[in-house]
């Protein structure tokens, strides 16, 4: 378990900076690590809008000490450090995606000392091949992460079958989801099953219930426990979902 910057600081909300992340790490180490919380994860908006001349990612000016220094601080508290990228040319927030830079980015992440990587799917590659792109690019990043030699937890933030393929909406296509989850178990350590939760406004509770019912439906149709390891049971399935939104 851990903390992610997305809900409090997404969409460019002021406050996502090095000082905030250090404070979160200090607070987690002091108050929550004894209860199993271990990850400090920075989501979108951590990078400059353009890569460096050599093609490398550049942390924004809000992180003046750099990600390696910040990761060292998180590790000094006995915690783990996570970061975010995207399979396409840009993240949801308009920062550079990993498309065409997978192995270089993976090596850079390893050198910075990250322990967890979330790869989103907010933009296509240059040829707009959305249907086939997700698995291909996620597979490549998985291979590149493994090649670094550093253990990095790979979180697949791709919805799988929330697309129109050959004119057909795939979100209720059980065979599509089964194929997606089968591949996901081979290339990642975790993967999402629903859309985002709303954390502000009148739809907050409705979106929570909607995703809860969607997961129950997936469990009934696909037996999701077969993709989640030996210790996943019908009893722990709703518990895991509740932990993810807590």
C-alpha positions, 0 to 999 in steps of 0.5 A, spaced: 500 500 500 502 507 499 500 514 497 499 517 490 499 524 488 494 523 482 488 525 486 490 531 490 495 534 485 492 532 478 490 536 472 496 541 474 493 543 481 499 547 485 503 543 490 506 537 486 513 539 488 519 536 491 517 539 498 510 536 498 513 529 496 518 529 502 513 531 507 509 525 504 515 520 505 516 523 512 509 522 514 508 515 512 514 513 515 512 516 521 505 514 522 503 509 516 509 504 515 508 500 521 501 498 518 504 496 511 504 502 507 510 503 503 510 506 496 510 514 495 508 514 488 508 521 483 503 520 478 503 525 472 505 532 471 512 531 474 516 532 468 518 538 463 513 538 457 519 537 452 525 532 453 532 534 453 536 534 447 539 527 448 532 525 448 532 524 456 526 526 460 527 532 464 524 533 471 520 539 472 523 545 476 518 543 482 523 538 483 530 542 483 534 536 487 532 531 481 529 524 482 535 521 484 536 525 490 528 525 491 528 517 491 534 517 495 530 521 501 524 516 500 529 510 501 532 513 507 525 513 510 525 505 509 520 506 503 519 505 496 519 510 490 514 510 484 514 514 478 509 515 472 509 515 464 505 513 458 505 508 452 504 514 447 507 520 445 504 524 451 501 523 458 494 525 460 498 532 462 501 533 456 508 531 458 512 526 454 510 519 453 515 513 453 513 512 445 520 510 442 524 511 448 522 505 452 529 502 454 532 509 455 527 511 459 527 504 463 534 505 464 534 512 466 528 510 471 533 504 474 539 509 475 534 514 479 532 508 483 525 508 482 521 501 485 515 502 481 512 504 474 505 506 472 504 506 465 498 510 462 495 510 456 493 517 454 495 518 447 497 514 441 503 513 438 505 517 431 501 512 427 495 512 431 494 505 432 490 505 438 488 498 437 494 494 437 499 499 441 497 498 448 500 491 449 505 492 444 508 498 447 507 495 454 510 489 453 516 493 450 517 497 456 516 490 461 522 487 457 526 494 458 525 494 465 527 487 466 533 488 462 535 494 467 537 489 472 533 493 477 527 490 480 521 495 478 514 493 480 510 494 473 503 497 474 499 497 467 494 503 467 491 501 461 483 499 461 484 493 456 478 493 452 475 500 453 475 501 446 471 501 439 475 495 435 472 494 428 466 498 430 464 494 436 464 497 443 469 492 447 467 493 454 462 488 454 466 483 450 468 477 455 473 474 450 477 481 449 477 482 457 480 475 458 485 476 452 487 482 455 488 479 463 492 473 460 497 478 457 497 482 463 499 477 467 505 475 463 508 482 462 506 486 468 505 486 476 498 489 477 493 492 472 487 496 472 480 493 471 475 500 471 476 507 469 478 512 474 474 514 480 471 521 481 474 524 487 471 531 487 464 533 486 457 530 486 459 524 482 464 521 487 460 516 490 456 514 484 463 513 480 465 508 486 459 504 486 459 504 478 466 501 479 464 496 484 459 493 480 463 493 474 468 489 478 463 484 481 460 483 474 467 482 471 468 477 477 462 473 475 464 473 467 471 472 467 473 469 474 478 474 475 481 470 481 485 466 476 489 472 473 491 474 480 495 469 484 494 463 488 491 467 494 486 471 491 479 469 493 472 471 492 472 473 499 479 477 498 476 480 491 472 486 494 477 487 500 482 488 495 478 493 491 476 497 497 483 498 499 485 501 492 480 506 493 481 508 501 
